[in-house]
Amino acid sequence: MTAWRATRRDQESSANQARPHINVTPLIDVLLVLLIIFMVVSPLTPPRFLARVPEKPNTDQPVIANIHTLVVTIKGDRSLMLNGLTDMGSVYDTSKLSATLVDLFQQRLRNHAYRYEFRDRGDLSEDTRIERIVFIKAPRAIPYADVVRVLDCIKGAGASPVGLQIDDLN
C-alpha cells in the first residue's frame, strides 16, 4: 500500500509542476521587426552597379580622340611629355608636370569640363565631376620604379583615375 501511495504522490506532484512550452510570440515580434527593417532598407540599395565593358571597335569609322584626354609619355631618356608637349621635366623632377596638371584641372573647373558620365549628375560636387583621367605611356624598358614616381606625381596633382599604357614607343 505504501508503494501505491508513493506512486500516487509522485503523480500529483508532477501534475502540479509547470510543464515547459515554447512561447513563439517574442520570436514573431522579432521576425516582424526584421521584416520592417529590410523593407525600409531595400530601396536604399543601389539598383545596379555601373560597369563599363569595352565594346569591340568598329573599323569602318575613324577613331576620334577625346579632346580632354591627357597622356603623359615617359621617353627612353626619362624625360616627360604631356600630350606631345616637351619639357615637362624628367622622372626624377616631376614638379613641372605636377604644376601643369594642377593648372589644367583648375582651368577645367572654371570651364565646367565635366566627365561624360558625370555631366548630368547634379548630386555630385562640381570638383568631382571634372574630367581628370590621365594615361601614362611608357616603354617596357623603363623600370617600374620610374613609372611609379610619375604615377605619384599625377595622383598628387589630383588626377583620377590613372591608366597605364605599356606599348613600345616608336
C-alpha positions in Angstrom: 0.0 0.0 0.0 2.8 2.3 0.7 4.2 1.8 -2.8 0.9 2.8 -4.2 0.7 6.0 -2.1 4.3 6.9 -3.1 3.4 6.5 -6.8 0.2 8.5 -6.4 2.1 11.3 -4.6 4.7 11.4 -7.4 1.9 11.7 -10.0 0.1 14.5 -8.0 3.4 16.5 -7.5 4.3 16.2 -11.2 0.8 17.4 -12.2 1.2 20.5 -10.0 4.6 21.4 -11.7 4.6 23.6 -14.7 5.3 21.9 -18.0 7.8 23.6 -20.3 6.4 25.0 -23.5 7.9 27.3 -26.2 6.4 30.7 -26.4 6.7 31.8 -30.0 5.2 35.3 -29.5 8.6 37.1 -29.0 10.0 35.2 -32.0 7.2 36.5 -34.2 7.8 40.0 -32.9 11.5 39.8 -33.7 10.6 38.5 -37.2 8.2 41.3 -37.9 10.8 43.9 -36.8 13.4 42.4 -39.1 10.9 42.3 -41.9 10.2 46.1 -41.4 13.9 46.9 -41.3 14.5 45.0 -44.6 11.5 46.7 -46.2 12.9 50.1 -45.2 16.5 49.4 -46.2 15.8 47.7 -49.6 15.0 50.9 -51.5 18.4 52.4 -50.3 20.5 49.7 -52.0 21.8 50.7 -55.4 19.6 49.4 -58.2 22.6 48.5 -60.4 26.4 48.6 -60.4 27.9 50.7 -63.1 30.4 48.6 -65.1 31.8 49.8 -68.4 32.7 46.9 -70.6 34.7 47.9 -73.7 33.0 47.4 -77.0 34.5 45.8 -80.0 36.0 48.7 -82.1 34.3 49.5 -85.3 36.9 49.6 -88.1 34.6 51.4 -90.5 34.6 54.6 -88.6 37.7 56.7 -88.0 38.9 56.9 -84.4 38.3 60.3 -82.9 40.3 61.1 -79.7 38.6 62.9 -76.8 39.9 66.4 -76.6 40.1 66.1 -72.8 42.4 63.0 -72.9 45.7 63.6 -71.2 48.6 61.3 -72.0 51.9 61.6 -70.0 54.7 60.0 -72.1 57.9 58.8 -70.5 60.6 58.7 -73.1 63.6 56.4 -73.1 65.9 59.2 -71.7 63.4 59.5 -68.7 62.1 62.9 -69.9 58.3 63.6 -69.7 55.9 64.8 -72.3 52.2 65.8 -71.8 50.1 65.4 -75.0 53.2 65.8 -77.1 54.4 69.0 -75.3 58.1 68.6 -74.5 60.0 69.9 -71.5 57.7 68.6 -68.7 60.6 67.7 -66.6 62.0 64.3 -66.0 61.1 61.2 -64.0 63.4 62.5 -61.2 61.9 66.0 -61.2 58.2 65.9 -61.8 57.4 69.4 -60.3 56.7 71.0 -63.7 54.4 68.2 -64.8 52.5 68.4 -61.5 52.1 72.2 -61.7 50.9 71.9 -65.3 48.3 69.3 -64.4 47.1 71.3 -61.4 46.7 74.4 -63.6 44.9 72.4 -66.2 42.5 70.9 -63.7 41.7 74.3 -62.3 41.1 75.6 -65.8 38.7 72.7 -66.5 36.9 73.5 -63.2 36.4 77.1 -64.4 35.3 76.0 -67.8 33.0 73.2 -66.5 34.7 70.5 -68.5 32.8 67.5 -67.0 33.4 63.8 -67.5 30.9 62.4 -69.9 29.3 60.0 -67.3 29.1 62.8 -64.7 27.8 65.7 -66.7 24.1 65.3 -65.7 24.9 64.3 -62.1 23.7 67.3 -60.1 24.1 65.4 -56.8 27.9 65.4 -57.1 30.1 68.4 -56.4 31.5 70.2 -59.3 35.0 69.3 -58.4 34.1 65.6 -58.5 32.5 65.9 -62.0 35.6 67.4 -63.7 37.5 65.3 -66.3 40.7 64.2 -64.5 41.6 61.0 -66.4 45.3 60.7 -67.2 47.1 57.9 -69.1 50.8 57.1 -68.6 52.6 55.8 -71.7 56.0 54.2 -71.1 58.2 51.7 -73.0 58.7 48.3 -71.4 62.4 49.0 -70.8 61.6 51.7 -68.2 62.0 50.4 -64.6 58.7 50.2 -62.8 60.0 52.5 -60.0 60.3 55.4 -62.5 56.7 54.8 -63.6 55.6 54.8 -60.0 57.3 58.2 -59.4 55.3 59.7 -62.3 52.2 58.0 -61.1 52.6 59.5 -57.6 53.1 62.9 -59.2 50.0 62.6 -61.3 47.9 61.4 -58.4 49.3 64.2 -56.2 48.1 66.7 -58.9 44.5 65.4 -58.5 44.2 63.0 -61.4 41.7 60.1 -61.0 41.7 57.5 -62.5 45.1 56.9 -64.0 45.6 54.4 -66.8 48.8 52.7 -67.8 49.8 52.0 -71.4 52.8 49.9 -71.9 53.3 50.0 -75.6 56.7 50.2 -77.1 57.5 53.7 -78.2 58.3 54.3 -81.9 
